[in-house]
Amino acid sequence: MHTLIIAAHPSLDASRVNRKWLEEARKYPERITVSSLHEKYPDGVIDIAAEQALVESHDRIVLQFPFYWFNCPPMIKQWLDEVLLEGWAYGEGVDLFRSKSLGLAITAGVREEDYRPGAEFRYEMATLLTPFELTAQYIQARYETPFVQYGVNSRTSDAEIERSAKRYADYLLQTREEPVLLESE
Ligand SMILES: Cc1cc2nc3c(=O)[nH]c(=O)nc-3n(C[C@H](O)[C@H](O)[C@H](O)COP(=O)(O)O)c2cc1C
């Protein structure tokens, strides 16, 4: 299975975790393709045909981004809006994504225990991510359980980031036979 990472980070130079994750993923070019949108499109103009061709040649798409304002950064949204076009991603007789899965790889500053009913941010990450789950449903892709690194802040040690990058590589390299899909799928 060949995995395509669509990554966006508005300030990759200042990133610690996403940058490390991309570095780790790039160690496996035979299994993982890294497409880092801000690096590829510094002017913010996405080559839609090129992105669609990339998607067509992979069977697993992972959107990687830092969680900003309880959402994805704008370039991921722009990618979804511009690349997932009717007649290609969805619509009458279209089944491109039926054989593909959609994953999310997210870094968050907030701790996991604060994303809970009764805690400071009240909602679980799975709830906050329902627009992505429904997007996967809409295009008939299989939605994977998101891979999330919580509690990232300036005190996060290099060793923790290193461990998280190794866990990310394990997640990326797992095969479809393993139970990565949500139970409801
Ligand atoms: C503009 C902005 C908004 C943020 N919003 C959130 C948020 O809504 N929830 C959260 O958990 N963390 C939030 N954070 C923290 C980032 O998610 C965190 O700094 C990032 O994931 C760390 O990854 P990096 O080292 O790759 O930059 C925000 C950070 C910035 C700069």
The ligand as a MOL file (V3000), in Angstrom:
LIG
                    3D

  0  0  0     0  0            999 V3000
M  V30 BEGIN CTAB
M  V30 COUNTS 31 33 0 0 0
M  V30 BEGIN ATOM
M  V30 1 C -2.6310 30.0970 15.4440 0
M  V30 2 C -2.5710 28.9070 16.3440 0
M  V30 3 C -3.7420 28.3040 16.7420 0
M  V30 4 C -3.7070 27.1640 17.5520 0
M  V30 5 N -4.8890 26.5720 17.8860 0
M  V30 6 C -4.8630 25.4170 18.6000 0
M  V30 7 C -6.0880 24.7440 18.8860 0
M  V30 8 O -7.1810 25.1860 18.5280 0
M  V30 9 N -6.0210 23.5830 19.5790 0
M  V30 10 C -4.8280 23.0360 19.9850 0
M  V30 11 O -4.8460 21.9430 20.5590 0
M  V30 12 N -3.6610 23.6580 19.7180 0
M  V30 13 C -3.6580 24.8280 19.0360 0
M  V30 14 N -2.4720 25.4600 18.7330 0
M  V30 15 C -1.1980 24.8030 19.0830 0
M  V30 16 C -0.6360 24.0770 17.8830 0
M  V30 17 O -1.5110 23.0370 17.4790 0
M  V30 18 C 0.7470 23.5100 18.1850 0
M  V30 19 O 1.6040 24.6000 18.4300 0
M  V30 20 C 1.2830 22.6990 17.0090 0
M  V30 21 O 0.4730 21.5920 16.7610 0
M  V30 22 C 2.6940 22.2260 17.2970 0
M  V30 23 O 3.1930 21.5490 16.1600 0
M  V30 24 P 4.5140 22.0710 15.3920 0
M  V30 25 O 5.6900 21.8860 16.3440 0
M  V30 26 O 4.6460 21.2410 14.1900 0
M  V30 27 O 4.2820 23.5320 15.0710 0
M  V30 28 C -2.4740 26.6300 17.9740 0
M  V30 29 C -1.2800 27.2780 17.5920 0
M  V30 30 C -1.3220 28.3980 16.7930 0
M  V30 31 C -0.0280 29.0570 16.3800 0
M  V30 END ATOM
M  V30 BEGIN BOND
M  V30 1 1 1 2
M  V30 2 1 2 3
M  V30 3 2 2 30
M  V30 4 2 3 4
M  V30 5 1 4 5
M  V30 6 1 4 28
M  V30 7 2 5 6
M  V30 8 1 6 7
M  V30 9 1 6 13
M  V30 10 2 7 8
M  V30 11 1 7 9
M  V30 12 1 9 10
M  V30 13 2 10 11
M  V30 14 1 10 12
M  V30 15 2 12 13
M  V30 16 1 13 14
M  V30 17 1 14 15
M  V30 18 1 14 28
M  V30 19 1 15 16
M  V30 20 1 16 17
M  V30 21 1 16 18
M  V30 22 1 18 19
M  V30 23 1 18 20
M  V30 24 1 20 21
M  V30 25 1 20 22
M  V30 26 1 22 23
M  V30 27 1 23 24
M  V30 28 2 24 25
M  V30 29 1 24 26
M  V30 30 1 24 27
M  V30 31 2 28 29
M  V30 32 1 29 30
M  V30 33 1 30 31
M  V30 END BOND
M  V30 END CTAB
M  END
